[in-house]
Structures are given as structure tokens and as C-alpha cells.
Amino acid sequence: MVKLMVDGFRAQPDLGIEVLHVDARLSSGMADVGSVRGGKVQALLRYCRQAIVLSRKHGCRTLYYIPSPPKRSSLYRDFLVMVLIRWRFERVILHWHAVGLGAWLESESWFWERWLARLCLGRVRQAIVLAASNRADAEILRPRSVAVVSNGIPDPCPDFAETLEARRAGGAVRLETQVLFMAHCTRDKGLFGAVEAVVLANRMGDSGRRFRLNIAGSFLSESEEAEFRDRIGRSDAAGCVEIKGFVSGSEKDLLFRQADVFLFPTYFANEGQPLNLIEALAYGLPCVTTRWRSIPEYFPADYPGLCIPRDVPALARALHSVVERVDGRRLRHEYEQRFAVGPHLSALAAAIRVGSLE
């Protein structure tokens, strides 16, 4: 999302945002996220110096920063960055991508961590959150104002009207229904729940419909991968689950186009606004997911594919329901109106301009 923002603002100068970007990459991959090592501290100091140099050279007085989820190593990184560079900027804008820090500060942090959070991250000029339900994370640190700006992505299915619209009209009749799970392959992203839901849905259906689950994504834990492979090797899951691994480009596009349902039963603690669901909406793909964090705000109030986290029978029933009842063209419209890259960049630019005013 940061790359999309930087590239988008540079490509559209009419939005009125000039970007001086310090690519503060600290982790070499997902397994390295949240780890503590000396090389990260050295890199962080170098990035802070780059930010100060750019500020002086270009007269930039507004700092845009993405704060940490509620993980101590990442939060301490934020404290260090703010101590080193916040003094240089007259205005600070915090863009909250992850969620949960506010509740963590109130319930689990040490008193001195709360004090440091308020000192380093508090009373900024503007806070930007992804959804209305995420405002608490920002408001606990008392920013001057809060703006809600949904994520947005470039259209991954620009030929929707020509290739998928008719098929997404609702009431799918294919007896073998293709279900797609695409995310990091972890328990709290709903990986194991997805399998149990598909297995149960295949038991309860009386229409002859059979669900087949395709798993796309990388495993982050060898032990979880071994446990998952053992689970799908049992007789009740035989022939109805296939692991595709990490996919991108045309292979990813094909999986979205072939799917009949997108299944994402997440209860990941720091879930912000999952981009995989936005991609599914762009393909007009009926979704079964959870009433978790900001996810219900993606869908109409009467949407039948929203379930309580970890409620496998509800997920199984929802698989049948969305196939029979959901008009994917309505979901595609939600993407075009709320999650396309154009509206996203315009709203984000407006929020940043507010935070940059004297």
C-alpha cells in the first residue's frame, strides 16, 4: 500500500502531494518481521538520518508514518524513530494500517509503555484509519483529527464486464464449486477453519453440490504446515483440498477467475483491511468471511457470508448460501465505488492535505 501511494502521488501531481520517500525496510521476509537483531537498529538509524537530510534539503515539514501493530519490538522501533526525527517536523500524520494497539495499550502494556506511546505518537496533526471501527487505535493517542480512508487497489480484473459479469450474476449451478483461500497459510488467518468448513459443507449439502478448496499462499511455520498436510490427508478431506503454494501474476489471476467462492475465515489479531478481500470484490467473487475487525464494513448489511470467527457450522452453511443467493455484480460495484485505486488516492490525498495545513 505504501508503494501504491508513493507511485500514485508521483504519477498524479494534480493530487497536490509531493512525496519524499525513505524506504525504511527492516525485514528480509515474513519470517523476519518482528525479530530483533543488530542490523535492524543500524538500518533504522540510517533511515532516520535520511529523513532529516531530506527534510532540510527540501524544506519538508510534514512527516507521514505508519505506526506499529501491538508488538513490543515494532512499538519500540516507533519510539526510537519518533525520538530521533519527530522534532524536525512541524506536522505528523500517522496512517494506521494494523489494528489493536489502542486496546493493547489499555489492557496489556506497562505504564511506562503507555507513557512513551503518548509522548512519541500522541497529539499528532492527523490520524488516518482504514475503517470507522478502527478509530479507537488512533483516538486513544488524541490526534487533532481522524480521517477514515479505505484501502484501494488497481483493478485486477479490468475486463470484468466482458469475461465474468454473466457468470457472477448469482445462482451458480456448477455441482463442483471451486472455493479459494488466498492468504498467509496460518491458523489465525483461517486456514484450518477453511478446511473444516469445506468438509462439513460437503456433508450437509442435499443438492449434490461438492465444494473443492484451493489453498494459495505461503506457510510461515513448518510445524503448522506439517499439521495441515496431515489434516488434509485424512479420508474426509481426500480429493477436496489442493495446495497451490504462493501464486502471483497470471496464476493468481486464473485462480480468482476460476473460483466460485472466496473463503477467508480470519481471526488474525492485527487484521486491518485485508487486500485479498478487496481483490475478491474486484472479481465479483462471493465471499465467506468473518465478522472481525473492519471486515463487515466491506459488505451490505444483509450480506449472508459473514460469520462469527471460528464457527465452522456457520461457515459451512454460508458456503451454500452465497453460492445460491449472492449476486457478484453487486460486490464488483462495491469495489468500483469504494476500493478502486482512484477514489483511494483522492481520499488519501485529501486527508494528508488536512494534516499538512498550518
C-alpha positions in Angstrom: 0.0 0.0 0.0 2.9 2.4 0.6 4.3 1.7 -2.8 0.9 2.2 -4.3 0.6 5.6 -2.5 4.1 6.8 -3.5 3.8 5.8 -7.1 0.3 7.1 -7.3 1.1 10.6 -5.9 4.1 10.9 -8.2 2.2 9.9 -11.2 -0.7 12.3 -10.4 0.8 15.7 -9.4 -2.7 17.1 -9.7 -3.5 15.5 -6.3 -1.2 18.0 -4.8 1.1 15.8 -2.8 4.9 15.9 -3.3 6.5 12.7 -1.8 10.0 12.4 -0.4 10.2 8.7 0.4 12.6 6.9 2.7 12.1 3.2 2.1 12.6 2.0 5.7 12.6 -1.7 5.0 14.0 -3.6 8.0 12.8 -7.2 7.5 14.1 -9.6 4.8 10.9 -11.5 4.7 7.8 -12.5 6.7 9.8 -14.8 9.0 12.0 -11.8 9.9 9.1 -9.5 10.8 9.1 -8.7 14.5 12.6 -10.2 15.1 15.3 -8.2 16.9 18.8 -8.0 15.6 21.6 -5.5 15.5 21.5 -5.0 11.7 17.9 -3.6 12.0 18.9 -1.0 14.5 21.8 0.2 12.3 19.5 0.4 9.3 16.9 2.3 11.3 19.4 4.9 12.4 20.5 5.3 8.7 16.8 5.7 7.6 16.2 8.4 10.3 19.3 10.3 9.1 18.0 10.1 5.5 14.6 11.6 6.6 16.3 14.5 8.4 18.6 15.2 5.4 15.6 15.2 3.0 13.6 17.5 5.3 16.4 20.0 5.4 17.2 19.8 1.7 13.6 20.2 0.5 12.1 22.2 3.4 9.7 19.4 4.2 7.9 20.0 7.5 5.3 17.2 7.3 6.1 13.6 8.4 3.9 10.7 7.3 4.5 7.5 9.2 2.8 4.1 9.6 2.7 3.0 13.3 3.3 -0.4 14.7 0.8 -3.2 15.5 0.8 -4.2 19.2 4.1 -5.9 19.2 6.8 -4.7 21.6 9.8 -4.9 19.2 7.9 -2.9 16.5 6.5 -0.5 19.0 9.9 0.3 20.4 11.1 0.9 16.9 8.4 3.6 16.6 9.5 5.1 19.9 13.1 5.3 18.6 12.1 6.8 15.3 9.9 9.5 16.9 12.6 10.4 19.4 15.1 10.8 16.6 13.1 12.7 14.0 9.8 14.0 15.2 11.4 17.2 16.5 12.4 18.0 12.9 8.8 18.2 11.6 6.0 20.6 12.5 3.2 18.3 11.5 2.9 14.5 11.9 0.4 12.2 10.1 0.0 8.7 11.4 -1.6 6.2 9.0 -2.9 3.2 10.9 -2.7 0.0 8.7 -2.7 -2.6 11.6 -5.3 -2.6 14.4 -5.3 -3.4 18.1 -2.7 -1.1 19.5 -5.2 1.0 21.4 -6.7 -2.0 23.2 -3.2 -3.4 23.9 -2.0 -0.1 25.4 -5.1 -0.1 27.7 -5.0 -3.7 28.8 -1.6 -5.3 28.4 1.1 -2.6 28.3 3.3 -1.5 31.1 2.6 2.0 32.4 5.9 3.4 31.0 5.0 1.9 27.6 1.7 3.8 27.7 3.6 7.0 28.7 6.1 6.6 25.9 3.3 5.9 23.4 1.5 9.1 24.3 4.8 11.1 24.3 6.1 9.7 20.9 2.9 9.0 19.0 0.4 11.2 20.7 -1.2 14.5 19.7 -0.3 14.3 16.0 -1.9 16.7 13.5 -3.8 13.9 11.6 -4.5 10.2 12.1 -5.8 8.1 9.2 -7.5 4.8 9.8 -8.8 2.2 7.3 -12.3 1.9 8.7 -14.7 3.6 11.2 -14.3 0.6 13.5 -10.6 1.2 13.8 -10.8 4.8 15.1 -10.1 3.7 18.7 -6.5 2.9 17.9 -5.9 6.4 16.8 -8.2 8.2 19.3 -6.5 6.8 22.4 -3.5 8.9 21.4 -5.5 12.1 21.0 -4.7 13.3 17.5 -6.1 16.6 16.4 -8.3 15.0 13.8 -9.1 11.5 12.4 -9.9 10.6 8.8 -11.3 7.3 7.6 -9.7 6.2 4.2 -10.3 2.7 2.9 -7.5 0.9 1.1 -7.7 0.7 -2.6 -6.0 -1.3 -5.3 -5.5 -1.1 -9.1 -8.3 -3.1 -10.9 -7.0 -6.7 -11.2 -9.9 -7.5 -13.4 -10.5 -4.7 -15.9 -12.3 -6.9 -18.3 -14.9 -8.0 -15.8 -17.9 -6.9 -17.9 -16.7 -8.9 -20.9 -15.5 -12.1 -19.1 -17.0 -12.6 -15.7 -20.2 -10.4 -15.3 -22.6 -13.0 -16.7 -21.1 -15.8 -14.6 -21.2 -13.7 -11.4 -25.0 -13.0 -11.7 -25.8 -15.4 -8.9 -27.3 -18.9 -8.5 -24.2 -20.8 -9.6 -25.2 -24.2 -11.0 -21.9 -26.0 -11.2 -22.0 -29.1 -9.0 -18.3 -28.9 -8.2 -17.9 -25.5 -6.6 -14.4 -24.0 -6.6 -13.5 -22.4 -3.2 -10.4 -20.2 -3.0 -8.4 -19.4 0.2 -5.6 -17.0 -0.6 -3.6 -15.6 2.3 -0.7 -16.4 4.5 -1.2 -20.0 5.5 -1.6 -19.7 9.2 -4.2 -20.9 11.7 -5.3 -17.4 12.7 -5.9 -16.4 9.1 -8.4 -19.2 9.0 -6.5 -21.9 7.2 -7.7 -24.8 9.3 -11.2 -23.4 9.7 -11.4 -23.2 5.9 -10.8 -26.9 5.5 -13.2 -27.9 8.3 -15.9 -25.7 6.7 -15.5 -27.3 3.3 -15.5 -30.8 4.7 -18.7 -30.0 6.7 -20.3 -28.2 3.7 -19.8 -31.4 1.6 -21.5 -33.4 4.3 -24.6 -31.2 4.8 -25.4 -30.5 1.1 -28.5 -32.2 -0.3 -28.3 -30.7 -3.8 -25.4 -32.8 -5.0 -23.1 -29.8 -4.9 -19.5 -30.6 -3.8 -17.0 -27.9 -2.7 -13.4 -28.1 -3.6 -10.9 -25.9 -1.8 -7.8 -24.4 -3.4 -5.2 -23.1 -0.9 -2.9 -20.3 -2.2 -0.3 -18.8 0.0 2.9 -19.4 1.9 3.3 -21.3 5.1 5.1 -19.3 7.8 5.5 -22.2 10.2 6.9 -25.7 9.4 5.0 -27.2 12.2 1.7 -25.7 11.1 2.4 -26.9 7.5 3.1 -30.4 8.8 -0.1 -30.4 10.9 -2.1 -29.0 7.9 -0.8 -31.6 5.5 -1.7 -34.3 8.0 -5.2 -32.9 8.3 -6.0 -32.8 4.6 -4.6 -36.3 4.2 -7.5 -37.8 6.2 -10.3 -39.5 4.4 -13.0 -36.8 4.9 -10.8 -34.2 3.1 -9.5 -36.6 0.4 -9.9 -35.1 -3.0 -11.4 -31.8 -1.9 -8.3 -29.8 -0.9 -5.4 -28.8 -3.1 -2.3 -26.7 -2.0 -1.3 -24.3 -4.8 1.5 -22.6 -2.9 2.5 -19.0 -3.3 1.0 -17.5 -6.5 1.3 -14.2 -8.4 0.7 -12.7 -11.8 -1.3 -14.8 -14.3 -1.5 -17.8 -12.0 -3.1 -15.7 -9.3 -5.5 -14.1 -11.8 -6.6 -17.5 -13.1 -7.4 -18.8 -9.6 -9.6 -15.8 -8.9 -11.4 -16.3 -12.3 -11.9 -20.0 -11.8 -13.2 -19.7 -8.2 -16.9 -19.6 -7.3 -16.4 -18.6 -3.7 -13.7 -16.8 -1.7 -13.3 -18.2 1.8 -11.3 -16.2 4.4 -12.3 -17.1 7.9 -9.7 -14.9 9.6 -9.4 -14.0 13.3 -5.9 -12.6 13.0 -5.4 -10.2 15.9 -3.9 -7.4 13.9 -6.1 -7.7 10.8 -6.6 -4.2 9.3 -8.3 -4.2 6.0 -7.3 -7.4 4.1 -6.4 -6.7 0.5 -7.3 -10.3 -0.5 -11.0 -9.5 0.2 -10.8 -6.3 -1.9 -9.3 -8.4 -4.8 -12.2 -10.8 -4.4 -14.7 -8.0 -4.7 -12.9 -6.7 -7.8 -13.5 -10.2 -9.4 -17.2 -10.1 -8.2 -16.4 -13.2 -6.2 -18.9 -14.1 -3.5 -17.1 -14.2 -0.1 -17.5 -16.2 3.1 -15.5 -14.5 5.8 -15.8 -13.3 9.5 -17.4 -10.5 11.5 -13.9 -9.5 12.5 -12.4 -6.0 12.9 -13.4 -3.9 9.9 -14.4 -6.7 7.6 -18.2 -6.3 7.9 -17.8 -2.8 6.5 -16.9 -4.3 3.2 -20.3 -5.8 2.6 -24.0 -4.8 2.5 -25.9 -5.0 5.8 -27.8 -8.1 4.7 -24.8 -10.0 3.3 -25.2 -13.8 4.1 -21.5 -14.6 4.0 -20.4 -13.0 7.3 -19.9 -15.5 10.2 -18.7 -15.4 13.8 -15.0 -16.3 13.9 -14.2 -20.0 14.4 -17.8 -21.0 13.9 -17.3 -23.9 11.4 -21.0 -24.9 11.0 -21.9 -21.2 10.2 -19.1 -21.1 7.6 -20.3 -24.3 6.0 -23.9 -23.0 5.8 -22.6 -19.7 4.4 -20.8 -21.5 1.6 -24.1 -22.9 0.4 -25.9 -19.6 1.0 -23.6 -17.3 -1.0 -23.4 -19.7 -4.0 -27.2 -19.7 -4.2 -28.0 -16.1 -3.2 -25.2 -13.6 -3.8 -25.0 -11.6 -7.0 -21.3 -11.0 -7.6 -22.1 -8.0 -9.7 -23.1 -6.1 -6.6 -19.8 -6.9 -5.0 -18.0 -5.7 -8.1 -19.9 -2.4 -7.7 -18.7 -2.1 -4.1 -15.2 -2.4 -5.3 -15.6 0.2 -8.0 -17.2 2.7 -5.7 -15.1 2.2 -2.5 -11.9 0.3 -3.1 -10.6 1.3 -6.6 -7.3 3.0 -6.6 -8.6 6.3 -7.9 -11.1 7.0 -5.1 -8.5 5.7 -2.6 -5.7 8.1 -3.7 -8.1 11.0 -3.9 -9.4 10.4 -0.4 -5.9 9.8 1.0 -4.5 13.0 -0.6 -7.4 15.0 0.9 -6.6 13.6 4.4 -2.9 14.3 4.0 -3.6 17.9 2.9 -5.7 18.4 6.0 -2.8 17.1 8.1 -0.4 19.4 6.4 -2.2 22.6 6.9 -0.7 25.3 9.1 
